[in-house]
């Protein structure tokens, strides 16, 4: 009899957002006359930018002609897109080689798939609260996970504990779910810790385009020494509304190396390339042409307009929190507003309370970890009309 991976028994029965959908669908079935406003899952609502659509149409036409048709593409991504990403990093002060850039179908996939490259006895550090994918994918592999307390006292930006050793470190900045953003000085402490402990930082920068404060780093590679100890994941899902189009990229510096038990030098860059060429067939040509356009002058302009729209929604939510004297984090350089549940309520109780009282959906903080059990996350990704209406309803709650 085939033996299954028993580590799956250690996973929670239901993934966070599946449970949310289950409760919302039950509410809708019982209350078909009520308009539900969703400020929970971080999915975008604005359509793709016009420049991106033009490129997608052009690429579709190319696929319909024998002389411009494309079959299998390079697993690492087409050079035209990798060059565009390289130029984007250069404009932000980071120099990359083309073969350090790997195009994928999104940061979620890569933050999970990267675990293929690490031995099972590595110790993993994640902040609590945390994006569930980091925890679940390592739980599936049976790795030991150590949690760092992220809380109001440290502004949900935990720093390394010199008395705790970690081999793999997950950092998300701007953070999902809290919206907190690390400064250059704070990230330098993390990089120094990783170099001292021979650790690898897995840096999720999916929300970097929301950062408007120029003093805050948008890439871990803005920090001296990071290329020797960090991998960076990014996505066009939030930058350019590609949640349904699916395109992201991972940066693995060639300087990131380790020594095997037999003394052999191992390159994480080469390992990832080997992994991708074995398990991944690449992102569709059509999608990559659309992604290339995101990094053009007009594409970046249109992406910024989309980001500003969502940031205005975040401002509307934040102003409501101020009006109701609710303590919150995020909402400035992030699409997320992370706030304390009123009257110290449990976050799932508050989820049900808000859904049943005002038909507004958010995300219970407990789904992100023990430190989130009395917190709640709202996103700014709905349209402005719904965001304004949701906040009017919110004001009536208490």
N, C-alpha and C positions, 0 to 999 in steps of 0.2 A: 504493500500500500504506500502510495506517495505521501510523504510527510509535508504538511503545510508549515508556513512561517508562523510559529506560535507567538511571535512578537506582536502580531496583529491583535491578539487577545488583550494586549495592554493598552490598546487605543480606546478612546471613548466611543460609545455605541454610535453616536451621531456626530458628524462634523458640524461645527457651529452654525454655518449658514444654511445647512440642510434643516436643522432644528428650527431656525427662524422661519424658513419657508413653510415648514409644516404648521407652525402656529398661525402664521398669517393666512394661509389657505383655509384653515379651519374657521378663522374669524370671518373671512370673506364669505364663506359658504353660509354662515349663520347670520351675516349682516350684509346681504347683497346690495342694500340701498346706501351704504356708507362708502364715501370715497376715502380709500386708504392712501396716505402719502408716505412714500418710502424714503427714509433718510438713513437707511441701514447699510446695505451692501455697497461697497465703493465702486459701483458701476456708473459710467458717464451717461449723459442724456443728450448732449449736443451732437449733431451730425459731424461726420468727417469734414475737414476743411475743403474748400473748393479746389485749391491747388492739388491736394491729395487725390481728390476725385478725378481730376483731369489726368493725372499720372496713371491712376488705376485703369481708366478707360483706354488710354494709349497702350498700356501694357496688354490689356485684353485684346485689342486689335492686333497687336504684334503676335499674340498667340494664335490668331486665326489665319496667319500667312506662313507658308512653308519657309520662306527665306528669313523670317524673324522668330519663328517658333522656338521655344526653349523646352527641353526635356529635363532630365535630372540636372540640378545645379550643384554647386559646391556646398558641402555640408556646413562649412564655416560661414557661408554667406557670400553673395556676389561682391566682387571688389568695388563696384560702384557704390554700394551701401556702406561697406566698411570704410572706404575713403571718406564718405560723408560723415560718418561717426568719428573718425580720426580727426577730421577738420573741426568738428564740433568741440571735441576735447581740447584741441589746440587753442581754440578761441577762449576757452575757459582756463588756459594756463597749464594744461596737462599734455605731455608729449607721449604718444603711443606708437608702437609699430603695428603695421596692418595685421600681422599674424598673432597679435595679442587680442584681437577683436573677433568674437564669435557671435553670429546672428542666430537668434532662436525664436520660438513662438511665444516667449514671454518670461518674465522674471520668476513667476511662480514655478514653472517647470524646471528652470535651471537651479533655483535654490534647493529644490528637492533632488534633482538628478546629480548635483555636484557631490552628494554623499557617496556616490559610487566610487569616488577617488580616494576615500579615506578608510583606514582600517577600523574594524568594529570596536576595538578597545580604546579608541580615542575618547577623551572626556569633552563633552560639549557644554559650553556656557551660553545661555540665552537669558535675556531680561524677562522679568515677570512684572507687568503683562507683556505678551508677545504675540506676533502673527502666528497662528496655529500651525502653519505649514512647516515652520522650522522644527517644532517639537514633534509633530506627527511623523515626518519623514525619518527622523532619527530614531523615534520609537519603533518604527517599522523595522529598522536595522538592529535594534537591541542595544544601542549605545547608552552610556550613562549620561544623564543630563543634569547639570547644576544650574540652579536659577539664581539670578542676581535680582535683588529687590529694587524695583523701580517704583517710586512712590512720590507723594507730594513733597516730602522733605528734600528729595534730591531733584525735584522738578521732572521726574520720570526720565532722568538721564543718569543711570548708574555708572559708576566708575569701577575699574578693576580692583580686586582685593589681592594684594600681594601675597596673602597667605593661602590663596586658592589657585591651583594650577588648572589651566584649560588648554586643550589642544586645538579645539575649534571654537571660534567666537562669532556669534551672530550679532550684527549691529544693523539696525534700520534707522536711517536718518534722512529726511524727516520721518518720524516714527509712525508706524501703523501698529497700535491704534491711537497713541496718545498725542500725536502731532508735535512732539518735542523734537528739537534739532540740536545736535552736538556742535559746539564751537570748534575752531581749529585747535585751540589749546587742549580741549578735552579729547579730541581724536588723537592728538599727538601722544597723550598719556596712554591711550589704548594701543597705538602703534608701538610705542616703546615697550609696553608690557608684552605684546605679541613677539617682538624681536627677542626679548629677554627669555621668554619661555618657549621659543621655537614653535609658536602657535600660528594658526592661520585665521585671519579675520574674513568672514563672509559678509560683505557690506552691501546691503540692499538699499539702492538709491532710486527706487522706482518713482519717488515723489520729488526728485531734485529740482524739477522745473518750477515747483511752487515756491522755491526760496527766492525772495526778493531782497533780503538783507545781504548785501555784498560781502559782509564780514563773515558770513557763514559758508562753510565749504559745501560744494555740490558734488564733490567726488572725494573719496578716501585718498586718491592719488595726488591730491593737493597737499598732502602731509608728507614730509620728508621721511623716507624709509619705508613707506607703505608698499612700494612695488616688491619688496622682499618678503612681505607677509600678508598681503591682502588680495582678495578677489572681489570684483565689483559687478553687481547685477543691476541692469536698468531695463526699463520698459517704455514703450510708446503708448501703453494703455491709458495712462493718465496724462502724459505729455501731449498727446495728439488724438486722444479718443479712440485708440485702437483696441479697446476691450474685446470687441467682436471680430476685429480684423487680424489680431494676434501677431505681434512682432516685438521682440526685445533684443537685448544683446548683453553678453557677459565679457568682461575684461579680465584676462588672466596673464599677468606679466611674466615674461620669460625669466626674470630674476627670482621668481618664487620656486625654490628647489628644496629638496630634502635628501637625506641619505638613507638608503635601505639597510636592512639588517646585515646584508652581506657587503656593505660598503659602496654599493652602486648608487650613483647620483640619479635622482629622479626629478623630472621637470613636470610640475603640475600642468603647465601649458601643453606639453606634448601628451600627457595623459588625457587631458580633456579632449584634445584633438582626436586621439585614438578612440575615446569613448563615443564622441559624436559621429565619427565616420562609421562606427559599428552599429550604433543604436538610433541614429537620426538621419533623415533624408533631406533635411534643410527646409527653409521657409519658402513658400511659393514665390516664383519670380514676380508675379503680379503684385503681391503684398510688398515685396522688397522695393519695387519701383515706387510704390506709394510712400513707403518709409523713407526712401532717399529724398523725396520731395519735402518731408517734414523738416529736414536739416538745411534746406535752401533758405535764402533771405526771406522770401515771401512766405514759405512754409513756417519758419520760426515766428514770423509776425502773426500769422493766423493762429498758431498754437498758443502764443502768448495771449491773444484775445480770448481764446477759450479758457485758459487758466485764470485770467482776470475775471471772467464771468463767474467761475466757480468760487474765486476768492471773495467776490462781492457777496455771494450766498453765505460764505463762511462768516463774513462780517455781520450779516443780518442775524445769523444764529448767535454769534458772540454778543452782539448788542442786546439780544433778548436775555442771555445769561446774566449780563451786567444788570439789566433792569430787574431781574428776579433775584439778584444777589446770590447767584449760583457760582461756586468756584469751578473754574475750568482751565484746561490747558489746550494748546494748539490754536488753530483757526487763523494764524497769521502767515506763517511760511508752510502751511499744510492745509489740506482739504478737510481735516478731521478736527472735531471739537470733542474733547474728552472731559466729562464733568462728573461731579459727585452727585449721586442719586439723592434726591430730597429725603430728609428725615432718616438718613442712614439706611435707606431701603436696600434690600438685596437686588442686584441688577436684573435678574430674571423676573422678580416680582414687579420691578419698575417697568420692564418691557411689557408685561401683561397689563399693568395698570395704564400705561400710556396708550397701548393698542386699543384697549377696551373703552377708555374714557375719551380719547380724541382721535383715534384711528391713525396714529402716526407710528411708523416703524423705525426703530433704531437698533443698535447692536449692544447686547448686554456685555458689560466688561468682564464678567465671569468667564466668558468664552475665550478670553485672552490670557487667563491665569488667575491664580489666587488673589493677587493684588488688585484685580479688577472687579472683585465681587460686589463692591459698592460704588462702581463707576459705570458710566454709559458713554457710548460713542455715537455721534451724529456725523453724517457726511454732508458735504456741500454740493454733491453731484446731481441733485435734482434740478429742475428748472426754477427760475426765480419766483414765478407765480406760486408754485407749490411750496417753496421754501418760506415765502412770506406767510402763506396760509397756515403752514405747519407751526410757525412760531406764534401766530395769533392764537392758535389752539393751545399751544404750550403754555402761554401766559395764563390760561384759565385753569391749569391743572392744580395750582397751589398758590 
